[in-house]
Amino acid sequence: MFREESRSAPLEEGEVYDVTIEDLARQGDGIARIEGFVVFVPGTKVGDEVRIKVERVLPKYGFASLVE
């Protein structure tokens, strides 16, 4: 089965977004989604509405930090 691996993420490193934390990862990081793309945000909990800065983007998910 053919899977398109070249699909680019809908976000870029260094960009800032307003998101709502929808879930928690096993490690305790908050999970937000930007156009369906999973972003892990440490130091957050479900229901938090936060501003994040994207730090790292991998093919299937990304990592962000809180913006004060």
LINCORGI-V308007 format. One record per helix or strand of 2 or more residues. SS is the DSSP state (A for helix, B for strand). FROM is the first residue (numbers start at 1). LEN is the number of residues. If there is no record, write none. Layout:
ss:SS from:FROM len:LEN
ss:SS from:FROM len:LEN
This chain:
ss:B from:16 len:5
ss:B from:23 len:2
ss:B from:30 len:5
ss:B from:37 len:5
ss:B from:49 len:9
ss:B from:61 len:6
